[in-house]
Amino acid sequence: MANNLLAGKKGIIFGALDEKSMAWHVAERCVEEGATITLTNAPVALRMGQLKILGDKLNAEIIPADATSMEDLENLFTKSMEVLGGKIDFVLHSIGMSLNVRKGREYTDLNYDFMQKTFDISAISFHKVMQVIWKMDAMNDWGSILALSYIAAQRVFPDYSEMAESKALLESFARSFGYHFGTRNKIRVNTISQSPTMTTAGSGVKGFSEFFGYADKMSPLGNASAASCADYCIVMFSDLTRMVTMQNLYHDGGFSTMGMNPAVLPEQ
């Protein structure tokens, strides 16, 4: 049900690939709530995915951009402001990829060139996005910047590998840049730590299906779906959360606070 929470607002959504993507759900909900948006992903992802379908459905222009390239990001924000008719009100960073995970490397035998690429794509790109916004003064006062994270930034999940450090870095960037944006523009910066979700990227992690079931049993409310995460993002983009910033917000059905749930124990 739409409530026009984003009526008149303009945004950029990073990272939608297909219907399983978190960013795909967020983009749909943004438009339902009255926003106008542009969509972006890396050129290689555009060739592999189904973003054109989403763009046509939402009447949203697709602007290719490698989020690790400052030149691409500057072009993205310049074109987005032209297309949308002014400064941006919200941004979603939903980008993550580990070459070591893709190659099946164990955490005790990582390739460091792969690791640096992982950090650049999954975390440093978030700082680059914010630095471009900052230098171009591309966001309206009281805007909202969000990135999607995961509890492996705080807890050990062995098969998540170097993505754990990527998410920890991502969350730190949100806090640090959040201070500067808040002081200058009243712009808020937050991360959402989402339940394990059956996305194309998530399902590539070894043992993901088994852990998905474990987390669902451990969480009193069960795993939060991609659709419910999109709802949360809408609230964070809206004026209802103008005083929330520099936070890592758990959206995980209670998993992050649990110690033990009898539901995960074998039946006697």
DRENVO-461801 format. One line per 3 residues: number of its first residue (from 1); their letters; for each residue z, x, y of C-alpha. Coordinates in Angstrom, 3 decimals, padded with zeros to 6 digits, always signed. Each point is the difference from the previous one (the first is absolute). Example, Ala and Ser with C-alpha at 12.3 -4.5 7.8 and 13.67 -1.06 7.14 Angstrom:
! residues 2
1	as	+007.800 +012.300 -004.500 | -000.660 +001.370 +003.440
***
This chain:
! residues 268
1	man	+000.000 +000.000 +000.000 | -001.054 +001.437 +003.359 | +002.321 -000.041 +003.011
4	nll	-002.190 +001.856 +002.519 | +002.521 +002.848 +000.081 | -002.738 +002.443 +001.002
7	agk	-002.010 -002.246 +002.301 | -001.879 +002.121 +002.536 | +000.976 +003.305 -001.611
10	kgi	-002.418 +002.754 -001.008 | +000.478 +002.421 -002.871 | -001.435 +002.666 -002.280
13	ifg	+000.565 -000.080 -003.758 | -000.351 +003.278 -001.917 | -000.490 +000.212 -003.743
16	ald	-001.416 -003.245 -001.412 | -002.121 +000.798 -003.053 | -000.121 -003.130 -002.155
19	eks	+001.892 -003.245 -000.577 | +002.861 +001.907 -001.659 | +000.630 +002.052 +003.148
22	maw	+003.103 -000.667 +002.063 | -002.085 +000.459 +003.142 | -002.452 -002.669 -001.187
25	hva	+002.795 -002.588 -000.157 | +001.379 +001.102 +003.375 | -003.423 -000.276 +001.650
28	erc	-000.467 -003.535 -001.312 | +003.426 -001.086 +001.242 | -000.525 +001.597 +003.425
31	vee	-003.120 -002.064 +000.577 | +001.701 -003.131 -001.366 | +002.730 +000.527 +002.595
34	gat	-002.482 +000.181 +002.868 | -000.695 +003.733 +000.379 | -003.358 +001.691 +000.382
37	itl	-000.341 +003.267 -001.888 | -002.206 +002.883 -000.971 | +000.052 +001.480 -003.493
40	tna	-000.274 +003.664 -000.888 | -000.050 +002.277 -002.999 | -001.496 +003.352 -000.936
43	pva	-003.795 -000.015 -000.472 | +000.358 +000.808 -003.715 | +002.406 -002.928 -000.436
46	lrm	-002.461 -002.311 +001.733 | -002.638 +000.936 -002.563 | +002.390 -000.544 -002.913
49	gql	+001.798 -003.132 +001.184 | -000.709 -003.534 +001.151 | +000.971 +000.209 +003.662
52	kil	-003.244 -001.584 +001.199 | +000.978 -003.202 -001.805 | +003.289 -000.077 +001.904
55	gdk	-001.680 +000.851 +003.295 | -002.466 -002.859 -000.393 | +002.760 -002.415 -001.003
58	lna	+002.192 +000.862 +002.996 | -002.819 +000.625 +002.476 | +001.526 +003.447 +000.474
61	eii	-002.031 +003.071 +000.867 | +000.268 +002.913 -002.430 | +000.218 +003.425 +001.623
64	pad	-000.083 +002.913 -002.481 | +002.524 +002.754 +000.684 | +001.484 +002.901 -001.909
67	ats	+003.662 -000.321 +000.995 | +000.440 +003.774 -000.288 | -002.651 +000.582 +002.699
70	med	+001.116 -000.186 +003.624 | -003.614 -000.488 +001.088 | -000.437 -002.960 -002.350
73	len	+003.280 -001.542 +001.153 | -000.888 +000.355 +003.671 | -003.327 -001.685 -000.696
76	lft	+001.768 -002.750 -001.968 | +002.374 -000.879 +002.825 | -002.702 +000.242 +002.659
79	ksm	-002.303 -002.349 -001.917 | +002.831 -002.342 -000.993 | +001.046 -000.452 +003.620
82	evl	-003.630 -000.712 +000.909 | -000.421 -002.525 -002.820 | +003.369 -001.685 +000.516
85	ggk	-000.147 +000.008 +003.782 | +003.003 +002.086 +000.904 | +002.942 +001.994 -001.238
88	idf	+001.413 -000.459 -003.489 | +003.205 -001.931 -000.767 | +000.629 +001.092 -003.585
91	vlh	-001.085 +002.513 -002.642 | +000.555 +000.114 -003.754 | -000.180 +003.365 -001.803
94	sig	-000.490 -000.710 -003.710 | -001.377 +003.310 -001.248 | +001.126 +002.093 -002.939
97	msl	-001.645 +002.254 -002.556 | +001.192 +002.910 -002.141 | -002.547 +002.366 -001.486
100	nvr	+002.645 +001.479 -002.305 | +000.802 -003.456 -001.382 | -003.688 -000.764 -000.412
103	kgr	-000.514 +003.261 -001.866 | +003.028 -000.613 -002.214 | +001.894 +003.073 +001.194
106	eyt	+003.700 +000.128 -000.856 | +002.481 +000.330 +002.886 | +001.015 +003.437 -001.307
109	dln	-003.621 +001.188 +000.058 | -001.510 -001.333 +003.220 | -003.094 +001.353 +001.698
112	ydf	+001.073 +000.806 +003.562 | -003.433 -000.503 +001.520 | +000.081 -003.493 -001.517
115	mqk	+003.535 -000.478 +001.339 | -001.003 +000.864 +003.560 | -002.911 -002.433 -000.242
118	tfd	+002.378 -002.670 -001.301 | +002.350 +000.516 +002.939 | -002.897 -000.058 +002.469
121	isa	-001.418 -003.262 -001.356 | +003.235 -001.820 -000.796 | +002.370 +001.064 +002.787
124	isf	-001.409 +002.307 +002.667 | -002.764 -002.554 +000.586 | +002.731 -002.353 +001.263
127	hkv	+001.063 +002.548 +002.613 | -003.648 +000.518 +000.946 | -000.502 -003.742 +000.461
130	mqv	+003.056 -000.198 +002.243 | -000.963 +003.099 +001.970 | -003.432 -001.484 +000.710
133	iwk	+001.620 -003.259 +001.119 | +002.388 +001.996 +002.201 | -002.612 +002.207 +001.659
136	mda	-002.518 -002.812 +000.488 | +002.712 -002.433 +001.145 | -001.728 -002.380 -002.395
139	mnd	+002.862 -002.427 -000.710 | +001.518 -002.677 +002.189 | +003.682 +000.177 +000.899
142	wgs	+002.220 -001.652 -002.626 | -002.603 +000.687 -002.678 | +000.850 +000.643 -003.653
145	ila	-000.998 +002.828 -002.350 | +000.699 -000.333 -003.724 | -000.511 +002.210 -003.045
148	lsy	+000.576 -000.901 -003.636 | +002.431 +002.172 -001.935 | +001.868 +000.064 -003.314
151	iaa	+003.581 +000.632 -001.124 | -001.040 +003.261 -001.695 | +000.527 +001.493 +003.468
154	qrv	+003.752 -000.309 -000.715 | +000.288 -000.230 -003.801 | -001.509 +001.985 -002.867
157	fpd	-002.950 -001.574 -001.817 | -001.406 +002.953 -001.982 | -003.535 -001.287 -000.544
160	yse	-000.448 -000.803 +003.709 | -000.236 +003.763 +000.480 | -000.770 +001.400 +003.472
163	mae	-000.570 -003.486 +001.390 | +003.802 -000.186 +000.256 | +000.000 +002.820 +002.549
166	ska	-002.975 -001.595 +001.745 | +001.923 -003.234 +000.486 | +003.091 +001.874 +001.214
169	lle	-002.162 +001.754 +002.595 | -001.655 -003.285 +000.952 | +003.381 -001.617 +000.655
172	sfa	+001.164 +002.977 +002.051 | -003.113 -000.201 +002.189 | +000.785 -003.675 +000.664
175	rsf	+003.494 +000.843 +001.218 | -001.040 +002.973 +002.117 | -003.059 -001.561 +001.643
178	gyh	+001.879 -003.291 +000.283 | +002.340 +001.625 +002.509 | -002.864 +001.155 +002.217
181	fgt	-001.922 -003.280 -000.183 | +003.122 -002.040 +000.636 | +000.981 +002.038 +003.028
184	rnk	-003.438 -000.064 +001.612 | -001.573 -003.298 -001.042 | +002.621 -002.104 -001.818
187	irv	-002.266 +000.355 -003.039 | +001.821 -000.214 -003.314 | -000.744 +002.083 -003.092
190	nti	+001.286 -000.919 -003.458 | -000.695 +000.499 -003.686 | +000.236 -002.633 -002.721
193	sqs	+001.196 +001.209 -003.396 | -001.751 -002.395 -002.354 | +000.649 -000.894 -003.646
196	ptm	-002.332 +001.527 -002.578 | -003.148 -002.070 +000.386 | -003.061 -000.322 -002.223
199	tta	-002.451 +001.632 +002.383 | -002.949 +002.183 -000.961 | +001.882 +003.091 +001.219
202	gsg	+003.362 -000.919 -001.537 | -001.391 -000.742 -003.431 | -001.315 +003.579 -000.146
205	vkg	+003.532 +001.414 -000.280 | +001.022 +000.882 -003.572 | +002.370 -002.556 -001.497
208	fse	-000.496 -002.410 +002.900 | -000.272 -003.156 -002.103 | +003.259 +000.749 -001.808
211	ffg	+001.816 +000.792 +003.222 | -001.368 -003.128 +001.665 | +001.725 -002.070 -002.685
214	yad	+003.222 +002.002 +000.295 | +000.137 -000.430 +003.790 | -000.699 -003.706 -000.345
217	kms	+002.998 -000.402 -002.327 | +002.250 +002.244 +002.088 | -000.679 -001.898 +003.238
220	plg	+002.005 -003.237 +000.431 | -003.005 -001.652 +001.658 | -002.592 +001.784 -002.114
223	nas	-002.732 +002.225 +001.393 | -001.348 -000.943 +003.415 | -003.678 -000.908 -000.233
226	aas	-002.790 +001.332 +002.194 | -000.248 -003.447 +001.597 | +003.692 -000.038 +000.930
229	cad	-000.291 +003.535 +001.383 | -002.863 -001.228 +002.176 | +002.287 -002.745 +001.317
232	yci	+002.614 +002.621 +000.867 | -002.608 +002.074 +001.824 | -000.948 -003.057 +002.059
235	vmf	+003.613 -000.411 +001.106 | +000.147 +003.700 +000.907 | -003.197 -000.285 +002.050
238	sdl	+001.255 -003.120 +001.766 | +002.195 -000.281 +003.086 | +002.882 -001.162 -002.218
241	trm	+000.868 +003.632 -000.837 | -000.385 +001.638 +003.404 | +003.311 +001.868 -000.302
244	vtm	-000.499 +001.413 -003.509 | -001.186 +003.602 -000.019 | +000.358 +003.351 -001.785
247	qnl	+001.067 -001.786 -003.194 | -000.963 +000.281 -003.645 | +000.141 -003.630 -001.097
250	yhd	+000.405 -000.760 -003.693 | -002.143 -002.858 -001.257 | +000.762 +000.217 -003.690
253	ggf	+001.901 -003.046 -001.234 | +003.293 +001.892 +000.222 | -001.002 +002.935 -002.237
256	stm	+001.096 +002.649 +002.517 | +003.621 -001.218 -000.024 | +000.427 -000.551 -003.735
259	gmn	+001.916 +002.326 -002.305 | -000.422 -001.809 -003.308 | -001.285 -003.411 -000.970
262	pav	+000.895 -001.301 -003.483 | -003.516 -001.433 -000.163 | -001.408 +003.480 -000.672
265	lpe	+002.313 +000.655 -002.965 | -001.243 -000.702 -003.527 | +001.284 -003.227 -001.472
268	q	+002.899 +000.445 -002.417
***
